[in-house]
Amino acid sequence: MDYLNAFLCGGVLCAIGQFLIDRTQLTPARILTGYVVAGVLLQAVGVYQYLVDWGGAGATVPLTGFGYSLAKGVAKAVAEKGPLGILTGGLTATSGGIAAAVVFSVLAAIFFKPKEKR
């Protein structure tokens, strides 16, 4: 059942993004940024945790999950370090994912040569 919930949750999040691309004038970059902000806001009001508990990886892997991780990291760091946690918590919580993105991007750039579009 966990796999089905993850599939449904991730599928709904992707379907919403596709709907926004098809039916609005928003650029994909703005939609992606909106997803991160939505994850932060939903976690801040305490709603996103319920989605994570139900959808598992379907809720944590998309960009809304990145926003969720940022907000959760800030909340934890503020509880431990006080106001300084506002600046450090989000980066600490997401540093592994950011580092992986940078490493894999460099590897892709090394092994695959881009070609000009014609």
Secondary structure, DSSP 8 states (H G I E B T S, - for coil): -HHHHHHHHHHHHHHHHHHHHHHSS--HHHHHHHHHHHHHHHHHTT-HHHHHHHHTHHHHSSHHHHHHHHHHHHHHHHHHHGGGHHHHHHHHHHHHHHHHHHHHHHHHHHHS------
